[in-house]
């Protein structure tokens, strides 16, 4: 198969996308954020329902929200009162999924010098999610509660488009389900109505490549592990 220039560019952007966990404070122009979201909205959705809604946070509102979530996260009694509205992960884990989950977790903590016994260090690192890893832009995504499972599939394609469009512009991202635990705080701070459900958050900015956590390279299964060809 002959690889043309367009295919090479697209493949390279997909391969270059990684979840970054440390960002520079370099601002991102509003027109660039708008352009990323506009092109991402070309994602397919069943009968063109376009089920996504985005809240873009910068400056003081981003810092204020981060502070309030971190305060809850760092108080064990308060944190217990905050729970996710939907299950992102399975209740019952089995191989190969639990093995992959454990590996990426320990690979990250090893880079950061956090051993299994360092519970405080791991708690603090998890809390970095709520600071959007110091990114200058935080994105919060919601969906109307009337939408069903198919629309969540559509939403995933929209999120992927955002990450790829950002990477094509020299920006990086980190999609974050961690925010779902604190959906009530987020709804209050952003004035999100009861008809909307929090899907996830995302950090957006220029990755700080001097930080060791951004050297993490996650593995992918071999083609034969997840594909069957039928002739």
HELIX and SHEET records of a PDB file:
HELIX    1   1 UNK A    5  UNK A   16  1                                  12    
HELIX    2   2 UNK A   30  UNK A   40  1                                  11    
HELIX    3   3 UNK A   46  UNK A   48  5                                   3    
HELIX    4   4 UNK A   59  UNK A   73  1                                  15    
HELIX    5   5 UNK A   76  UNK A   79  1                                   4    
HELIX    6   6 UNK A   97  UNK A  111  1                                  15    
HELIX    7   7 UNK A  119  UNK A  127  1                                   9    
HELIX    8   8 UNK A  128  UNK A  134  5                                   7    
HELIX    9   9 UNK A  149  UNK A  168  1                                  20    
HELIX   10  10 UNK A  177  UNK A  182  5                                   6    
HELIX   11  11 UNK A  183  UNK A  190  1                                   8    
HELIX   12  12 UNK A  212  UNK A  215  5                                   4    
HELIX   13  13 UNK A  223  UNK A  226  1                                   4    
SHEET    1   A 4 UNK A  53  UNK A  57  0                                        
SHEET    2   A 4 UNK A 137  UNK A 144 -1                                        
SHEET    3   A 4 UNK A 196  UNK A 205 -1                                        
SHEET    4   A 4 UNK A 172  UNK A 176 -1                                        
END                                                                             
